[in-house]
Amino acid sequence: MSQIMESLVGRAVQPLAGATRTRAEALAVNLEAAINANDLDPGSYIGTLDELRESTGFARATVSEAVRLLRERGAVEIRPGRGGGIFIAESNPVIRLRHTLLTVRDSPSLVLDAIAVREALEGLISNDAALHRNAADVSALRKALTKLRRAKDHDAFMHSNWALHERIAEISPNAMAKAVYTGTLGYITPSSAEFDSTEENRIDYLKHRYLVHEALVQGIIDGDSDAVARAVREHDNGN
């Protein structure tokens, strides 16, 4: 059993201060705290998904999501095959940048700061996507847009919205801009979007936001930088 596993055995996952977090998000924070507390070198073995599940008592889906979050943050890497598992990731400038973003998670006005940074990078990220998308990207963007259209309520719509933007960002070859951009999305929860609370206005809001994203995706698919720029301006007007 690895040092990190030993530190997790019998240890309750602590809730996070501030905005409501999922169990997977709370587990990810606690796992990262255990990694830091053990002060292990990059490449050190953490364990397997099954070992983490047994150590924490969480369902496999929760553990898998927590590991995915840590991998996106650059804290761990997954090595497949025999002798594989979850390992502490090698450090690089992008990973250090993501870690910096995480340290300010509960700072005042964080949501507003995150929105400002995201909007500043929206044009760069979206234009990169229009210039570098391939057939697989186009297919993935269409599927993400379909999920957005089929969202049944505001929370589902906003989660699909973030997933779409994350997929757009994946296309960009600019690793630094991509890391900052995707990092900000983690601080903008569905409750961050402001709109009139009446059902009619809520439906109108979601319809309008869908059309904005539809125009953005179509501009990226067409490789039309002017259309992308127009869609980005319209997008940022509504946050």
C-alpha positions in Angstrom: 0.0 0.0 0.0 1.4 3.4 -0.9 2.0 6.2 1.6 -1.0 8.1 0.2 -3.3 5.1 0.5 -2.2 4.7 4.1 -3.0 8.3 4.9 -6.4 7.9 3.4 -7.5 4.7 5.2 -10.2 5.5 7.7 -9.9 9.2 6.9 -13.2 11.0 6.3 -13.5 13.3 3.2 -13.9 16.8 4.6 -16.5 19.1 3.1 -15.2 22.2 1.3 -15.8 25.8 2.3 -17.7 28.2 0.1 -19.8 27.0 -2.9 -21.4 23.5 -2.8 -19.1 20.9 -4.2 -19.8 17.3 -5.4 -18.4 14.4 -3.5 -15.9 13.9 -6.3 -14.7 17.5 -6.0 -14.3 17.1 -2.3 -12.5 13.8 -2.7 -10.1 15.4 -5.2 -9.2 18.2 -2.8 -8.6 15.7 0.0 -6.5 13.4 -2.3 -4.4 16.4 -3.4 -3.9 17.4 0.3 -2.7 13.8 1.0 -0.3 14.0 -1.9 1.1 17.3 -0.7 1.3 16.1 2.9 3.4 13.1 1.9 5.8 15.3 -0.1 6.5 12.6 -2.7 8.4 13.1 -5.9 6.9 13.2 -9.4 6.3 9.7 -10.7 5.6 8.2 -7.3 2.9 5.5 -7.3 -0.5 6.4 -5.7 -2.5 3.3 -6.4 -5.3 2.0 -8.6 -8.9 3.1 -8.9 -10.0 0.0 -7.1 -7.5 0.6 -4.3 -8.7 4.2 -3.9 -12.3 3.0 -3.8 -11.5 0.5 -1.1 -9.5 3.1 0.9 -12.1 5.9 0.7 -15.3 3.9 0.7 -16.7 5.9 -2.3 -18.3 4.4 -5.4 -16.1 3.7 -8.4 -17.8 6.5 -10.4 -17.0 9.1 -7.6 -13.4 8.0 -7.4 -13.0 8.0 -11.2 -14.4 11.5 -11.4 -12.1 12.7 -8.6 -9.1 11.2 -10.4 -10.2 12.8 -13.6 -10.3 16.2 -11.9 -6.8 15.7 -10.5 -5.5 14.7 -13.9 -7.0 17.8 -15.5 -5.3 19.9 -12.8 -2.0 18.3 -13.6 -1.7 16.7 -10.2 -1.7 13.0 -11.3 -1.3 11.0 -14.4 -2.8 7.6 -15.3 -0.6 4.9 -16.8 -2.4 2.0 -18.5 -1.5 -1.6 -18.7 0.4 -4.0 -16.4 2.2 -2.1 -13.7 0.0 0.9 -14.4 -2.2 2.9 -12.1 -2.3 6.5 -10.8 1.0 8.3 -10.3 2.0 11.8 -9.2 2.5 13.9 -12.4 5.7 15.4 -13.6 5.7 19.2 -13.0 5.8 21.7 -15.8 4.9 25.4 -16.2 1.3 24.7 -17.2 0.8 22.4 -14.2 2.3 25.0 -11.8 0.0 27.6 -13.3 -3.0 25.4 -12.7 -1.9 24.9 -9.1 -1.7 28.7 -8.7 -5.3 28.9 -9.9 -6.4 26.3 -7.4 -4.8 28.2 -4.4 -7.2 31.1 -4.9 -10.4 29.1 -5.2 -12.0 30.7 -2.1 -10.8 34.3 -2.7 -13.3 37.1 -2.6 -15.0 38.0 -6.0 -13.5 34.9 -7.5 -16.4 34.2 -9.8 -16.2 37.8 -11.3 -12.5 37.4 -11.7 -12.9 34.1 -13.4 -15.5 35.5 -15.8 -13.2 38.4 -16.7 -10.3 36.1 -17.4 -12.4 33.7 -19.4 -13.9 36.5 -21.5 -10.4 37.9 -22.2 -9.3 34.6 -23.6 -12.6 33.6 -25.3 -11.7 35.1 -28.7 -8.2 33.6 -28.7 -9.4 30.1 -27.7 -12.4 30.1 -30.1 -10.3 31.5 -33.1 -7.7 28.8 -32.4 -10.4 26.2 -32.6 -11.6 27.6 -35.9 -8.1 27.4 -37.3 -7.1 24.0 -36.0 -10.3 21.9 -35.8 -10.3 18.5 -37.5 -13.0 16.0 -38.3 -13.0 14.5 -34.9 -13.2 17.9 -33.3 -16.2 18.8 -35.5 -18.0 15.6 -34.5 -17.3 16.2 -30.8 -18.5 19.8 -31.0 -21.7 18.8 -32.7 -22.4 16.2 -30.0 -21.7 18.7 -27.3 -24.0 21.2 -28.9 -26.8 18.6 -29.1 -26.4 17.9 -25.4 -26.7 21.7 -24.8 -29.9 21.8 -26.9 -31.4 18.9 -25.0 -30.7 20.1 -21.5 -33.9 19.9 -19.4 -33.2 22.7 -16.9 -30.8 25.6 -16.1 -28.2 23.5 -14.2 -28.1 20.9 -16.9 -27.8 23.6 -19.5 -24.9 25.3 -17.7 -23.0 22.0 -17.1 -23.4 21.2 -20.8 -22.3 24.8 -21.6 -19.0 24.3 -19.6 -18.4 20.9 -21.3 -18.8 22.5 -24.7 -16.3 25.3 -23.9 -13.9 22.8 -22.5 -14.1 20.8 -25.7 -13.5 24.0 -27.8 -10.4 24.8 -25.6 -9.0 21.3 -26.2 -8.5 22.2 -29.9 -6.2 25.1 -29.2 -2.5 24.4 -29.5 -1.7 27.2 -27.0 -1.1 25.2 -23.8 -0.8 28.2 -21.5 -3.9 30.0 -22.7 -5.8 26.7 -22.6 -4.7 26.0 -19.0 -5.8 29.4 -17.8 -9.1 29.3 -19.7 -10.1 25.8 -18.6 -9.0 26.7 -15.1 -11.4 29.5 -14.8 -14.4 27.3 -15.8 -14.0 25.4 -12.5 -14.8 28.5 -10.6 -18.0 29.4 -12.5 -20.9 27.4 -11.1 -24.4 27.2 -12.7 -25.6 29.6 -10.0 -23.1 32.2 -11.4 -25.5 33.0 -14.3 -27.9 35.7 -13.5 -31.4 35.9 -15.1 -34.9 36.8 -14.2 -36.4 34.0 -12.1 -39.7 33.7 -13.9 -40.1 30.6 -15.9 -40.9 32.4 -19.1 -37.8 34.6 -18.9 -35.7 31.6 -17.9 -36.8 29.7 -21.0 -36.1 32.7 -23.2 -32.7 33.1 -21.7 -31.7 29.5 -22.3 -33.0 29.7 -25.9 -31.0 32.8 -26.6 -27.9 31.3 -25.0 -28.3 28.2 -27.1 -28.5 30.2 -30.3 -25.3 32.1 -29.4 -23.4 28.9 -28.8 -24.8 27.4 -32.0 -23.4 30.4 -34.0 -20.1 30.0 -32.2 -19.8 26.3 -33.0 -20.9 26.8 -36.6 -18.3 29.5 -37.0 -15.6 27.1 -35.6 -16.7 24.3 -37.9 -16.7 26.6 -40.9 -13.3 28.0 -40.0 -14.9 31.4 -40.3 -12.9 33.8 -38.0 -15.3 36.7 -38.6 -18.3 34.6 -37.6 -16.5 33.4 -34.6 -15.6 36.9 -33.5 -19.2 38.0 -33.8 -20.4 35.0 -31.8 -17.8 35.7 -29.1 -18.9 39.3 -28.8 -22.5 38.2 -28.4 -21.5 35.4 -26.0 -19.6 37.8 -23.7 -22.5 40.2 -23.6 -24.5 37.6 -21.7 -21.6 36.0 -19.7 
